[in-house]
Amino acid sequence: MRMLIASDLHGSLESLRFLLDRARQLQPDTLVLLGDLVYHGPRNPLPRGYDTPSVLKEMPEFMALPCPVLAMRGNCDAEVDVTHLPFAVSENAWIDADGLHIFASHGHRLPEMPPVPHLPQGTVILRGHTHVPRGETLGGLHFWNPGSLSLPKGGSCRSYGLYENGVFRVLTMDGQEVLSHTPARG
């Protein structure tokens, strides 16, 4: 299975167009959007290419992709923004991929470190929110974060995630691998 994963676009038209192009090139089985798609948020600077009206106008292009879109709602996704999106948005979702049980969420309500109540050992926690790439195993849980295509933090570059055959990788916009993580299967 191949999943293209992005988070924290924060209304950047440039980032949206990049993601659409990557989806067309990579032909993933699923495109996973981890929230904070339209609005930049009250504490963030304006991202490069910030243009929420154009972002909303181009969102229907996701529906023309040859893969389903699985979208989570982020803490900056206002009700009014979500009503203008052409796909359903949920708080979280379970994804079964290649024997892995992946809990996808924006992550603003989840702890950064174990324990994570109600999630069994071996679960992959796929989240955004921090804008920092991550791929590590702690306390029997696997933490994955693709970083942000628009507003990277913690000295990271603008990035996205790609999952294929049990391996999660984070890549920069110019294709450089930031990290790779393969969870041990129980």
C-alpha positions, 0 to 999 in steps of 0.5 A: 500500500502507498499513502501520501500524507500531508499536514498543516497546509495552513492556507498556502496555495503553493503547498496545496498545488505541490501536494496535488502534483505529488499525488498525480505523480505518485498515484497513492492508494490513499491521500491522508490529510492530517488537518489545518488545511485552510486557515493559518491560525492565530499564532502562526505567521502567514505561510508562503503563498497564503491565499485561502480563497484560492485554496478553497477554489482549488480543493475540488481538484482533490476529488479528481485524483485517482485515490480516495482522500482521508481528511482529519480536522485540525485545531485551526480548521473552523466549522466554516472552512470545513463546510467548504471542503469537497470531501468529508473531514473527521476527527480521527480514523483507523487505517489498516495497512500492511498489517499495521494499525494506524490511528490518524488524527491531527494530534492536538488532543494527543500526548506527545509521549506514552502513555496514550490512553486507549491505544493498544501497544503496536499502534502507529499514531499518525499525526500532524499539529507540531509541524515537526517530522517524526518517526520513532517508537516509544513505549510500544507505540509508533509516532509518525508526523510528516511535518508541515508543507507550509510552516515547518518548525523546530528547524525542519524543512517543508515536508510531507510523508510517504508510506510504502510497504511498512516504511514511513518516510518524510521527504522535503519538497525537493525530494530529500529524505528527512527520516525513515521509520519501520515499526517492528511488528508484534 
